[in-house]
């Protein structure tokens, strides 16, 4: 199979495997067609004020500072004297969009919604704002338009500042919140002279929404432990106090206003969010005003955590809720229908109302969720064959009628607590049934994807054995075509699967997941003779040798898997790898190279033990790394300059050196090389120095609250844009090209570094260079001639298929080393196996204005730079060991896919949100690694084999 075609096929297959996790585990839970449900009693409040302090952690609000005082005294006073409080437990992904949807619409978006954008609605859904009479909102342009666009009619009004104001490098991000508070003050001031607006504001069932982004912005820019983050909380507390006072004056203390303050998500210690760590999922909830219960003093409270003691709130009843529960709470307070898609359960302990009102509200809540269950069941029943449909037995039609009948009977008998108990039972059964039908096809889809995974691994293995090994050479030569029954059988299977999916009206993605294994397994089974010959060959091997090799290979895979949970496993693996030469003849034949291998392996083993993200930026380390790289590059440049003429003579035929005009030819060639060297090496070394300066300059400017200097931003983007072009200016000799790639990418990496990780690419590259030399030595041990040095081998040799050899068993070890170094390249830079592990401050040389996709792309490129270095070294190994790119890379794909399949089985959507988020992150990261390896393989070939000629070389004539 053509190499390019194979890579494209592999990329498509792995992309399907990657996307499948979201269709299997995390699809949209929305259904449509429900009837609105409303409590038939007078609500306690006419209006609701919702404050959402974006990115506010529960502990940051509730804890006392070092002086024993609260940084939010007004809200603390509410907790102690006026309202109810607790912790709102959010869900993965802990991002702004899903968090606000849960708060205001009452349901949890699927995980993939975070990639659909913040400003647009990918699907229509009902919300508290839509059900209100009027809603006025102030805040971020990333959040407010989402709910205005989805609302029916023209009753949701938004007031946003410009996106450019969301600047992490601004003088004070708290001004975003000040802007909101000032706008609300001006709004109510103008209402006093605007009769139409005044009348609207005095209507019932209105909502005022204040989205406060300053805390989140300061958390990203300075981290939650910073003075800026904590001072922003104080400013929010002062602003809330002012708004409450303003509303009380405007409405003449009519006591018909309910207040809720909460957050969409928390934030990690290193200023990020997105996964399921407690610092991200625990957010504050404080409510007071009309319809809200006053503080309740208690002697003891049973919670697994120690927060109450830390916050000195042991005697004030804490009432925790799930984030989606806040939507029905707010709807109940102002008497609007519960949002149609809400799965929240009304937290009755927050209500200060009669038992009748609580019972009616719970019945409304139960009917609203039961409506969703019925429609979900009907939808699934309509698209499933009758003999295959299995209903949710715990909530049959008769069971529904029985519970509702009893509830209404108890309601007439004024047995309100019994009504509440029955409604809670019905809600829990309906939610369980919703989950049952939502995951109805999970097992079927999971089996299909697993079959595809195993089929692809088998196909890659067969390709390796057939085309790149000598195990089945005799079979390949005979090459019989498969019997016609085999393709016919697979065609029939494919048709039956497609027909089965068609009559069940399955989504088009199901066709891909279910039909993909069919051609893959056909491609495997048509090579039956290869498989048969392989088994025969394996049986001739030493049983002990095969078992030992299999155990070592399995142990290596498990170490890679465990490294996602425990980073120190990589250290253990690198220490083991450092000892590798001492168990072979390498220590005797190449002592200096072996010592270099051991030294750099042990140096690299230190990085996984260093603190993960969350550390404070240390620009001194970045500066040190930049200067070290500059000095190394300067010395290597001087060395190559002196040795170049010798290399030219070595590379030319002997008879050519005897020609009289040879000296003139060499002089011309040296002149051309000097031009290239001055252009290539000079640009790279200057780039490293400029990057080092920009990092220091930008950091200093941000510390002084002067923002990102524009010249720094322009130069940073210019360095990034040129980083993949500058290496192409130099020669394709292995050593020189690898050095060029390191220097060029290092300039960009320095701009994206905040601490010790700036040294990582240098140490990694040194180990990669020694690895290439080690592989040359091992190849000579196996009897393969390899006499050329790295200073004379060209990457272009990789294109000469006549030099390729068959795979040896040692090539599996080479491929495993590659995968191990790729995993080390990810974790060695301070990352953890979580989608929230990336420090946003690393992109501040490029931009500080909030732009999630641009920032994400830059942080992704930072992760990929060490990957590119390893990939380029792997390309060099393929050249120096005389192997085709396809052969070794196929083994790499097999190892990566075994890891991915391992994590596929570990994905779960139950348990703690930390476990759920971690399991998703693991699978996403390992699949992204595999997909990027396919893409980066092409990039590595481009960087190593291509050359841009700025000056035409003079052709010598010796006649």
Number of C-alpha atoms within 10 A of each C-alpha: 9 7 12 11 10 15 19 13 12 19 18 13 20 22 15 17 20 21 15 20 20 15 20 19 20 18 16 17 18 19 16 14 9 16 12 16 20 20 21 11 12 12 21 22 24 21 28 25 24 20 19 23 25 25 32 30 27 26 17 22 22 23 21 18 12 7 6 10 11 19 22 24 17 16 25 22 12 18 24 18 14 17 25 26 29 22 21 26 23 28 30 26 28 26 25 23 23 24 26 25 24 26 29 25 30 29 28 26 22 18 21 15 20 16 9 11 14 20 15 16 17 12 9 13 20 23 26 26 29 25 23 22 17 20 24 21 24 23 24 24 18 18 21 24 21 19 26 22 16 19 20 12 9 11 17 24 16 18 17 18 14 11 13 10 14 21 22 27 28 21 14 17 24 24 18 21 24 17 16 23 23 12 16 21 16 11 13 17 13 13 17 13 10 11 11 10 14 15 11 13 21 13 12 19 22 27 26 21 21 24 26 27 24 30 28 30 28 27 29 24 26 22 27 25 14 13 13 21 25 22 16 25 21 19 19 25 18 16 18 20 15 14 16 14 12 16 16 15 11 17 13 9 11 13 15 19 24 22 23 22 18 26 28 31 35 35 30 26 19 24 26 29 29 24 28 27 23 18 20 31 31 27 29 26 24 21 27 25 23 24 24 24 19 20 20 16 13 11 8 10 12 8 9 6 8 10 15 18 11 13 17 13 17 17 16 21 20 23 16 18 19 19 31 27 24 25 25 29 23 26 26 28 27 25 25 24 22 31 28 26 23 29 28 27 23 27 17 18 13 21 23 19 16 10 17 17 20 23 26 22 27 26 25 23 28 27 21 25 27 24 21 26 26 15 16 21 18 12 13 19 17 12 15 17 13 9 6 8 13 13 15 15 9 12 18 12 10 8 13 15 12 11 17 18 12 15 23 16 13 18 19 11 10 14 16 21 15 15 28 24 14 21 25 18 14 23 24 16 20 26 18 16 24 23 14 17 21 21 16 16 15 15 11 12 19 20 13 20 25 17 19 25 23 18 22 25 23 19 21 23 17 21 21 20 20 19 17 22 16 14 20 21 16 11 17 16 8 9 12 11 8 13 9 8 9 12 16 11 12 15 15 11 14 19 13 12 15 17 13 15 18 15 11 14 14 14 10 10 13 21 17 16 24 21 19 21 22 19 17 21 18 17 18 20 19 16 20 13 17 23 20 12 17 17 13 13 12 12 11 8 10 9 11 9 9 13 11 11 13 12 11 12 16 12 12 18 20 14 17 23 20 14 23 22 14 15 23 19 20 27 23 16 18 24 18 13 16 21 17 15 21 14 8 12 13 19 16 11 14 15 14 13 18 23 17 18 25 23 15 20 26 20 18 27 23 15 25 25 16 15 12 18 22 17 15 12 18 13 20 15 17 26 23 15 23 27 15 15 21 20 12 13 21 14 11 14 19 10 11 15 14 10 12 16 15 11 13 13 14 12 10 10 9 10 7 12 15 10 12 11 14 16 12 11 18 17 12 16 18 17 13 16 19 15 13 19 19 13 15 20 25 14 17 28 24 15 25 28 17 19 27 24 17 21 25 16 15 23 22 15 15 20 12 12 14 14 22 24 17 13 9 20 17 13 17 24 16 12 21 19 12 17 23 15 15 23 29 21 19 23 23 23 20 28 20 21 25 22 19 28 24 25 29 27 26 27 26 25 30 30 29 28 27 26 22 21 21 23 24 19 27 22 15 21 20 17 24 26 21 21 24 22 20 20 19 22 21 19 16 14 14 10 8 14 12 13 11 11 14 18 15 16 18 22 25 15 17 22 13 11 11 9 13 18 16 16 20 12 9 13 17 16 14 19 21 21 18 20 24 20 23 21 19 25 26 21 22 27 25 24 22 23 22 24 20 26 20 23 24 24 25 22 20 25 28 23 25 22 19 19 14 13 11 13 20 14 12 19 19 12 17 23 19 20 20 27 25 24 23 24 24 27 25 24 26 30 25 24 24 25 24 24 21 22 19 21 24 23 22 23 23 21 22 21 20 24 20 16 19 26 19 15 21 24 12 14 20 14 14 8 8 13 21 18 17 20 25 26 20 27 22 23 24 22 19 23 24 16 21 26 20 16 24 19 14 19 21 14 15 23 18 14 23 25 20 17 17 13 12 11 10 7 12 10 9 13 8 10 6
